[in-house]
Amino acid sequence: MTINEYLEKWRVVEKFAGIDREFLKVRPFITCEDGFKISVQASENHYCTPRSNRGPYSKVECGYPSEREKDLLDYAEEPNNPTDTVYGWVPVDIIDAVIEKHGGIAK
């Protein structure tokens, strides 16, 4: 499953009475087959491209990986704190490769 497929699968919209816009629920952390975990988000409120509530996305926001992941460090807001930071505008091919490196998304 690609990251764009994952983001679409977990795309849950909330509507509030009297407000004429969509609000997306935060998607659950991804857990890979080897136990690696990471948050991957994309919406009008995240560091992604396009910056909208609908993909497909070419870049996504990641955060709070369960371990240091060298392939993501160039995108870290706080590279010296790699498991407690946000990674903005990460190209989807990089996050797809990281997920694949860790065995893919656990079923």
HUQUIMO-V655327 format. One record per run of one state. SS is the DSSP state (hx for helix, st for strand, lp for the rest). FROM is the first residue (numbers start at 1). LEN is the number of residues. Records with the same first field share a line. If there is no record, write none. Layout:
SS=FROM-LEN ; FROM-LEN
//
This chain:
lp=1-2 ; 10-3 ; 15-8 ; 25-5 ; 33-4 ; 42-7 ; 50-9 ; 64-6 ; 77-2 ; 82-4 ; 102-3 ; 106-2
hx=3-7 ; 70-6 ; 79-3 ; 92-10
st=13-2 ; 23-2 ; 30-3 ; 37-5 ; 49-1 ; 59-5 ; 76-1 ; 86-6 ; 105-1
//
